[in-house]
Amino acid sequence: MDPLLAVFLSLGMGTFIWVVGRNTINASKMKPTSNPDHVVGLTGTAITDITAKGSVFVDGENWSATSDSRVPKGSQVNILERTGLVLKVEKMEEQKKKK
C-alpha cells in the first residue's frame, strides 16, 4: 500500500470518528424535549366509544383513554390526567356543567 494513501485514509477515518464521537457525546448529554403531560387540559375527540376504555385523538396523536362515564364516538373530551400512555378523559359537556 502507498504510504501517502495510508496517511490520508487514517486522517479521514480519524476525523470521521472524532466528529461522530463528539456528536454522540453531545446528544447523550441533552435533556429530553418532549413532555407527554402537555396534553393534560387539552381538548380531544373520542375516536371510539369510551365506556371504561377507548381511544381519543389529541394534539395529532391517538391515545388510549379511560373515563368514569360513557363517552360516545366523535364527542369532544377534556383531558384530565395522564398515567403512562393512558389518558383519563371526561366528555366536554360534563366538564362545563361542573363549573
PyMOL commands that set and color helices and strands:
alter all, ss='L'
color gray80, all
select helices_A, chain A and resi 3-29+36-39+92-98
alter helices_A, ss='H'
color red, helices_A
select strands_A, chain A and resi 43-46+53-58+61-66+76-83+86-91
alter strands_A, ss='S'
color yellow, strands_A
deselect
rebuild
show_as cartoon
